[in-house]
Amino acid sequence: MEKDLEVFGACADQTRLRVLLLLTQGELCVCELVEVLEMPQGKISRHLGVLKRAGLVHDRREGVWIYYALSKPDTSLKQQLYKYLNSQAAALAAEDLQRLQKLAKAGQICCPRPVNGVARQAACR
């Protein structure tokens, strides 16, 4: 029950829900989330920490970049949450998803890997 309470607590914030909705599209790095959500890196990192402690996201490091993705749905609660997020992502995070696509096409996201076939330029500050 403690783990379920942690999941509910992690979802009880608009920014964390926006992050989860963006991650339904695939792995993203912190700098991408900062650009898309237009929030300071420290704030995004704190929210990612809450999501990670709740077991909703996992990370991996590649050079100077840290990438986040949704964790495997290892409980029925997470399965239901991910099902909800996947069904609602387009409606609830439309502006964020559009901003992500726009930044990727403009090469203004700092991770030099392609998103949907669009190469990006390194632009980290």
BAROLO-364443 format. One record per residue (C-alpha): residue number from 0; x, y, z. Coordinates in steps of 0.001 Angstrom, whole numbers, padded with zeros to 6 digits. Example, Ala and Ser with C-alpha at 12.3 -4.5 7.8 and 13.67 -1.06 7.14 Angstrom:
BEGIN
+-----+---------+---------+---------+
: seq :       X :       Y :       Z :
+-----+---------+---------+---------+
:   0 :  012300 : -004500 :  007800 :
:   1 :  013670 : -001060 :  007140 :
+-----+---------+---------+---------+
END
This chain:
BEGIN
+-----+---------+---------+---------+
: seq :       X :       Y :       Z :
+-----+---------+---------+---------+
:   0 :  000000 :  000000 :  000000 :
:   1 :  002920 :  002376 :  000708 :
:   2 :  004124 :  002087 : -002880 :
:   3 :  000636 :  002860 : -004209 :
:   4 :  000452 :  005946 : -001996 :
:   5 :  003789 :  007077 : -003376 :
:   6 :  002479 :  006665 : -006944 :
:   7 : -000675 :  008644 : -006151 :
:   8 :  001393 :  011357 : -004481 :
:   9 :  003724 :  011578 : -007468 :
:  10 :  000757 :  012027 : -009801 :
:  11 : -000809 :  014761 : -007660 :
:  12 :  001099 :  017544 : -009408 :
:  13 :  000475 :  019172 : -012783 :
:  14 :  004150 :  019374 : -013742 :
:  15 :  004768 :  015720 : -012938 :
:  16 :  001711 :  014721 : -014980 :
:  17 :  003030 :  016804 : -017888 :
:  18 :  006370 :  015002 : -017610 :
:  19 :  004670 :  011605 : -017563 :
:  20 :  002528 :  012548 : -020560 :
:  21 :  005628 :  013630 : -022500 :
:  22 :  007407 :  010402 : -021614 :
:  23 :  004598 :  008389 : -023207 :
:  24 :  006235 :  009516 : -026464 :
:  25 :  009528 :  007891 : -025508 :
:  26 :  012759 :  008605 : -023733 :
:  27 :  013651 :  012269 : -023158 :
:  28 :  016593 :  013977 : -021525 :
:  29 :  016355 :  016581 : -018787 :
:  30 :  017345 :  019373 : -021168 :
:  31 :  014473 :  018460 : -023485 :
:  32 :  012008 :  018574 : -020610 :
:  33 :  013420 :  021949 : -019502 :
:  34 :  012922 :  023388 : -022985 :
:  35 :  009477 :  021924 : -023569 :
:  36 :  008065 :  022717 : -020137 :
:  37 :  009844 :  026091 : -020001 :
:  38 :  010929 :  025548 : -016397 :
:  39 :  014314 :  025696 : -014661 :
:  40 :  016447 :  022569 : -014698 :
:  41 :  016445 :  022300 : -010899 :
:  42 :  012659 :  022250 : -010754 :
:  43 :  012420 :  019592 : -013467 :
:  44 :  015083 :  017491 : -011727 :
:  45 :  013208 :  017635 : -008416 :
:  46 :  010003 :  016476 : -010117 :
:  47 :  011884 :  013685 : -011887 :
:  48 :  013282 :  012614 : -008513 :
:  49 :  009764 :  012284 : -007095 :
:  50 :  008677 :  010253 : -010135 :
:  51 :  011767 :  008052 : -009868 :
:  52 :  011247 :  007382 : -006134 :
:  53 :  007659 :  006388 : -006936 :
:  54 :  008987 :  003921 : -009502 :
:  55 :  007277 :  005652 : -012415 :
:  56 :  010412 :  006601 : -014346 :
:  57 :  013942 :  005316 : -014666 :
:  58 :  017030 :  007039 : -015966 :
:  59 :  020224 :  006268 : -017795 :
:  60 :  023305 :  008379 : -018334 :
:  61 :  024955 :  008833 : -021709 :
:  62 :  027909 :  011200 : -021538 :
:  63 :  026689 :  014444 : -019986 :
:  64 :  023036 :  013712 : -020709 :
:  65 :  020592 :  011893 : -018451 :
:  66 :  017674 :  010295 : -020255 :
:  67 :  014365 :  009443 : -018574 :
:  68 :  011719 :  006964 : -019638 :
:  69 :  008628 :  005427 : -018128 :
:  70 :  009416 :  002415 : -015958 :
:  71 :  007884 : -000947 : -016683 :
:  72 :  004345 : -001183 : -015311 :
:  73 :  005091 : -003737 : -012606 :
:  74 :  001843 : -003252 : -010668 :
:  75 : -001778 : -003099 : -011725 :
:  76 : -001905 :  000535 : -010560 :
:  77 :  000958 :  001479 : -012892 :
:  78 : -000654 : -000483 : -015726 :
:  79 : -003870 :  001504 : -015294 :
:  80 : -001952 :  004786 : -014976 :
:  81 :  000049 :  004161 : -018165 :
:  82 : -003100 :  003135 : -020000 :
:  83 : -004699 :  006428 : -018930 :
:  84 : -001614 :  008457 : -019884 :
:  85 : -001374 :  006839 : -023316 :
:  86 : -005048 :  007434 : -024030 :
:  87 : -004957 :  011063 : -022851 :
:  88 : -001509 :  012269 : -023964 :
:  89 : -002636 :  013919 : -027184 :
:  90 : -005489 :  015784 : -025530 :
:  91 : -003848 :  016754 : -022240 :
:  92 : -000341 :  017530 : -023457 :
:  93 : -001004 :  018808 : -026977 :
:  94 :  000890 :  022079 : -026463 :
:  95 :  003858 :  020320 : -024864 :
:  96 :  003986 :  017720 : -027642 :
:  97 :  003825 :  020435 : -030304 :
:  98 :  006619 :  022368 : -028588 :
:  99 :  008770 :  019223 : -028465 :
: 100 :  008286 :  018624 : -032192 :
: 101 :  008961 :  022282 : -033027 :
: 102 :  012159 :  022397 : -030970 :
: 103 :  013367 :  019116 : -032458 :
: 104 :  012786 :  020284 : -036021 :
: 105 :  014548 :  023586 : -035296 :
: 106 :  017546 :  021765 : -033812 :
: 107 :  017102 :  023643 : -030532 :
: 108 :  017189 :  020660 : -028226 :
: 109 :  020545 :  019792 : -026812 :
: 110 :  020713 :  016036 : -027237 :
: 111 :  022370 :  015168 : -030552 :
: 112 :  020163 :  012208 : -031412 :
: 113 :  017280 :  012151 : -033904 :
: 114 :  013637 :  012387 : -032867 :
: 115 :  011230 :  011024 : -035455 :
: 116 :  014056 :  011099 : -037998 :
: 117 :  014912 :  014776 : -037397 :
: 118 :  018571 :  015258 : -036455 :
: 119 :  019329 :  017733 : -033691 :
: 120 :  022269 :  020009 : -033149 :
: 121 :  024089 :  020225 : -029852 :
: 122 :  022886 :  023423 : -028206 :
: 123 :  023311 :  022908 : -024464 :
: 124 :  024253 :  025961 : -022542 :
+-----+---------+---------+---------+
END
